[in-house]
Amino acid sequence: MLTIKGLAAKYGSSQALFNVDLEVGPGEVIGLIGRNGMGRTTVVNCLFGLLRPEAGSIHFNDVRLNGLQPYRIGRLGISLVPEGRQIFPSLTVEENLIATATGSGAAGQWTLEKIYGLFPRLRERRANMGNQLSGGEQQMLAIGRALMTNPKLLVLDEATEGLAPIVRAEIWSVLARLKSEGLAMIVVDKNTKALLRLADSNFILDKGTTVWRGSSAELAAQPELIARYVGV
């Protein structure tokens, strides 16, 4: 579904990525692991056309993404739950969801009712403005908004950061449900323990380079790798 080969990227004169490779198959969940500043969000920015790669290629279902504008990439079926949520503060919950809705309501597509079934709290708060929500509610809304685009691939950048434990648990439960329904995902998160329970495969980035790749079972059996590349 998604193939990234030899990806290199810069911020000004500072090299951020060096020859990064990554693949996601249909229905597969990939964990993108590493400390802050190691290149995870830069990969996401390149994927969505927010940063122009210096080298390498990005293909989604055989379509080359390099050089495409972000809205065209979104229309191909890739959706982002961005770090910091970035919901529309002056729109209601329901307006936030409607703003990104695509599709004709065909069977299996995401609708308001389906989102409210996934996050009942959003139904209760549907008339509230985005800036009236708690952090956890905003994160639920950010995920719901992304799903309303009916993506083939969902990318979540630090979707559980800064949330209360009970809300984090709810988010992980929702992601497990989405996986069971066959939605492919790339998950960037610091909670390696929870990520290994969800992800099929993982890629570890260190200083902008892919230093390890393998299954969650393989990574769980090598705690020294987690300590080396993720531990504080």
ZIUR-V648826 format. One record per backbone hydrogen bond with DSSP energy under -0.5 kcal/mol. NH is the residue of the N-H (numbers start at 1). CO is the residue of the C=O. If there is no record, write none. Layout:
NH/CO
NH/CO
This chain:
2/24
3/59
4/22
5/57
7/20
8/55
9/17
11/14
12/10
14/11
15/13
16/9
17/9
18/208
20/7
22/4
24/2
28/25
30/28
30/185
31/201
32/187
33/31
33/203
35/229
38/35
43/39
44/40
45/41
46/42
47/43
48/44
49/46
50/45
51/45
53/51
54/8
55/8
57/5
59/3
60/63
61/1
63/60
64/62
65/58
66/58
68/65
72/69
73/69
74/70
75/71
76/72
76/73
77/74
78/73
79/153
81/155
82/80
85/82
86/84
89/87
91/88
93/125
93/128
94/126
96/92
97/93
98/94
99/95
100/96
100/97
101/98
102/148
109/106
115/111
116/112
117/113
118/114
119/115
122/119
123/119
124/120
125/121
126/123
128/125
130/88
130/91
131/89
132/129
133/130
138/134
139/135
140/136
141/137
142/138
143/139
144/140
145/141
146/142
147/143
148/144
149/146
150/147
152/77
153/77
154/184
155/79
156/186
157/81
157/155
158/156
158/188
159/188
161/158
163/160
167/164
168/164
169/165
170/166
171/167
172/168
173/169
174/170
175/171
176/172
177/173
178/174
179/175
180/176
181/177
182/179
183/178
184/152
185/28
186/154
187/30
188/156
188/186
189/32
189/187
192/190
195/191
196/192
197/193
198/194
199/195
200/29
201/29
202/214
203/31
204/212
205/33
205/203
206/209
208/38
209/206
211/204
211/209
212/204
214/202
216/200
219/215
220/216
221/217
222/219
225/222
226/222
227/223
228/224
229/225
230/226
231/226
